[in-house]
Amino acid sequence: MLIQVVVNTCVEEGSINNLVMLVRTKRELIDKMITEAIIRQHSLFTNLDEQFGKICAFAKLVRLQKKNPVPLTSERKSRVYFLASGAARLVSVAAVGEDYVSDILVDGEPFGDFSLTGSMPEGYIIGLRPSTHVFYFFTDDFKKLLNQYHQLSLNYNLIICNRLRYFQIRHYVWTRKDARERLLFFFRAWAACTGTRINDKVVLENYFSIGDIGDFIGVSRQFLHIMLNELKQEGFLYYSRKQIWISDQILQSEQEIRKEAV
């Protein structure tokens, strides 16, 4: 009733446009506050407290859901994405049209046009947790920001260096090691990003299905079940739908893999 009275008054006074502008401005302010609150802790913005607001104004926030894949090439402009929260499955489309899981993202990782060359991979992104968000910049805007803000450029370089190092190690594991080692690599990388240490193991909240993991390391669900049961019997790893724990023996062997990959 009150809203109708306000609208009638605005119409009578010829100020309906002002009301529309007021509602739109309020919505934009709320969207801006939500975006800033979600992405502020990302390592891209380290030591950028004073400049954060200006840089964030160019960022677009997207919430990801399992049942609603977000295509990476929905617009002509190329974009560089960052995972802000949660976890996501990155799916690529091969030249023959076959979909495959190219990466599982956690801990703020970049994707899309992170090489800043203006080209976007064919594929889509799917959220794996209810609180999964990504934010992106159009490539042209982001390159201008990198030129303008020295600290932003340093932060981005560090993110990309870490990402390339991860790809180097993963390539070594995928081409030189068997399926069991690929599976252990996946769990080690996940444990390095998050988890709770309890005595001699790290406990993880599980938000990946058997299908997610199997697609990523390139094995069937049946074979993955066999490997998980073997690791459980050996006391190295326990997998359930809600929780995973990984022993220190598995985590410590990560250093050996890193040395081999150099």
TAUR-V875722 format. One record per backbone hydrogen bond with DSSP energy under -0.5 kcal/mol. CO is the residue of the C=O (numbers start at 1). NH is the residue of the N-H. E is the energy in kcal/mol with one decimal. If there is no record, write none. Layout:
co = [CO;CO]
nh = [NH;NH]
e = [E;E]
//
This chain:
co = [1;2;3;4;5;6;7;8;9;10;11;15;16;17;18;19;20;21;22;23;24;25;26;27;28;29;30;31;32;33;34;35;36;39;42;43;45;48;51;52;53;55;56;60;62;65;65;68;69;70;71;78;79;79;80;81;82;82;85;87;87;88;88;89;89;90;90;91;92;92;94;98;100;100;103;105;106;109;111;112;113;121;122;123;123;124;125;126;129;132;133;133;134;135;136;137;138;139;140;141;142;143;144;145;148;149;150;151;152;153;154;155;156;157;158;159;160;161;162;163;164;165;166;167;168;169;170;171;172;173;178;179;180;181;182;183;184;185;186;187;188;189;190;190;196;198;200;201;202;203;204;205;209;210;211;212;213;214;214;220;221;222;223;224;225;226;227;228;229;230;231;231;232;236;238;242;243;244;245;246;247;247;248;249;251;252;253;254;255;256;257;258;259]
nh = [5;6;7;8;9;10;11;12;13;15;14;19;20;21;22;23;24;25;26;27;28;29;30;31;32;33;34;35;36;37;38;39;40;42;45;46;48;52;55;56;57;58;59;136;134;68;127;65;71;125;74;139;81;113;137;111;84;135;133;128;129;90;105;91;126;102;103;124;94;100;97;94;92;102;90;88;109;83;81;114;116;123;93;72;73;91;70;89;132;64;84;85;62;82;60;80;142;143;144;145;146;147;148;149;150;153;154;155;156;157;158;159;160;161;162;163;164;165;166;167;168;169;170;171;172;173;174;175;176;177;182;183;184;185;186;187;188;189;190;191;192;193;193;194;203;201;248;198;246;196;244;207;213;214;215;216;217;218;219;224;225;226;227;228;229;230;231;232;233;234;236;237;235;247;245;206;240;204;238;202;250;251;252;253;254;255;257;258;259;260;261;262;262]
e = [-2.0;-2.3;-2.7;-2.7;-2.4;-2.5;-2.5;-2.6;-2.2;-3.5;-1.1;-1.7;-2.2;-2.3;-2.2;-2.4;-2.4;-2.6;-2.2;-2.2;-2.3;-2.2;-2.1;-2.5;-2.2;-2.2;-2.3;-2.4;-2.5;-2.2;-1.9;-2.2;-1.6;-1.7;-2.0;-1.4;-1.7;-1.3;-2.1;-3.2;-1.1;-1.8;-1.5;-2.1;-2.8;-0.8;-0.7;-0.7;-0.6;-2.2;-0.5;-2.5;-0.5;-3.0;-1.9;-1.7;-0.6;-2.3;-1.4;-2.9;-0.7;-0.5;-2.9;-0.6;-2.1;-2.0;-1.6;-2.4;-0.5;-2.1;-2.1;-2.6;-2.7;-0.7;-3.0;-1.9;-0.7;-2.0;-2.7;-1.5;-1.6;-0.5;-2.1;-2.4;-0.5;-2.9;-2.6;-2.9;-1.4;-2.4;-2.5;-1.6;-3.3;-2.4;-2.4;-2.4;-2.6;-2.4;-1.5;-2.0;-2.4;-1.7;-1.6;-2.7;-0.6;-1.8;-2.1;-2.5;-2.4;-2.4;-2.0;-2.1;-2.6;-2.5;-2.2;-1.9;-2.8;-2.2;-2.0;-2.2;-2.3;-2.1;-2.8;-2.7;-1.8;-2.4;-3.0;-1.8;-2.1;-1.9;-1.8;-2.3;-2.3;-2.3;-1.9;-1.9;-2.7;-2.5;-1.9;-2.7;-1.9;-0.6;-1.1;-1.6;-3.1;-1.2;-2.0;-2.7;-2.4;-2.6;-2.4;-0.6;-2.0;-2.8;-2.5;-1.7;-2.3;-1.2;-2.2;-2.2;-2.4;-1.7;-2.1;-2.5;-2.2;-2.0;-2.3;-2.0;-2.4;-1.8;-2.3;-1.1;-1.1;-2.7;-1.9;-2.1;-1.6;-3.7;-2.3;-2.4;-0.7;-1.6;-2.9;-0.8;-1.4;-1.0;-1.5;-2.2;-2.0;-2.1;-2.0;-0.7;-0.7]
//
